[in-house]
Amino acid sequence: MRTRLLLGALLAFAPPARAQEQADPPEVAIGERLFLETRFAQFFAANATGINAPLPDGGDPVVEVTETTADPLAGPFAGRAMNCRSCHLVDEQLAFDSLGIPDLSEGGMRTYADFARRSPVPARGDGLTHTARNSPSLVNAALARRGGIELHFDGEFASLSALVKETLLGRNYGWLATERRQAMAHVARVIRQDNGRG
């Protein structure tokens, strides 16, 4: 009887069993995969030997480092090309000390934002090296607001679909204004020819 009482008391004070984590619904899983996709960039289109092949001679120099307002950090997408997550970081630059405590002396957590004053863009010989703004946090970016949605703080985009389209086909991914058709064809080719192993 005492054993049962002791066991009951221990169970009463034990932390609840963690529920098994549910898999993301399909629309969230595909959204995350597209957000991390590095093959949509112009650099990949110009340098890859195939849609499912790695870049042969290293990646786009713009992703080799993560720019900060201080010294740059090693880029989490080094060896690849630009993607959404290159500028909308979360824990890619979070380091831990030997005790497992976050070391915030370099990098740290972001809320889907970058560390730079102005976000870098791929070099294309047009003299542009950075955007007009840094990457704002994506947390709560799509909440309904009086006056409508205003993305990029200044209302550059009035809808998420416009933001996604212009990012994938625009200068942030290395595409010049005269290359919109090529960019669209390349994005479609990546989606159609993806082998599902990326």
Residue, then its C-alpha position, 0 to 999 in steps of 0.5 A: m500500500r505504501t508503495r502505491l501511495l509513494l508512486g501516486a505522489l511521485l506521479a502527481f508531482a512529475p512533469p506531464a508526459r510530452a505529447q508526441e509532436q504532430a507533423d506539420p500539415p502539408e501546406v506548412a511543410i511545403g511552405e517551409r521547404l520553399f522558404l529554404e529552397t536555394r535553387f530558385a536563385q539566379f546564381f544556381a540557374a547560371n552555375a548548376t549542372g542540373i536541377n538536382a545537382p549541387l553547385p560544382d564550384g562552391g556557392d554564391p559569395v553573398v551567402e558565404v557569410t551572414e552580414t551583421t552590424a559588427d563582424p560577419l558570421a559564417g553563412p549557414f547556406a555557404g556553398r549554395a545560393m540565395n534563399c528566403r532564410s538567408c535573410h530571414l534567420v531564426d536559429e542558424q547563428l545560435a551557438f551554445d557553450s560547453l554547458g549548453i547555454p546559448d552564447l550570445s556573444e556572436g549571433g543569436m536568435r532572430t525572429y525571421a530577420d537578419f543582422a544587417r542594416r541593409s540586406p545583401v543581394p547577389a552581385r550581378g555587375d549592376g553595382l547593387t550590393h544591398t537592398a534599400r532596407n534590412s529584412p524585417s521580422l516575419v513574426n506577425a507580419a501577416l496579421a490583419r491591421r486597420g488600413g490593410i497589410e503593409l509588408h516591408f514596413d513601408g508598404e512596398f508590398a500589399s499582399l504576401s503573394a506579391l512579396v513572394k512573387e517579386t522576391l523569387l523573380g527579383r533582385n533579392y534572388g539575383w534576377l535583373a529586371t530584364e530577366r523576369r521570364q527566365a526567372m519564372a521559367h527557372v522557378a517552374r523548372v526547379i519545381r517540376q524537376d525536383n527529385g524530392r531528395g533536397 
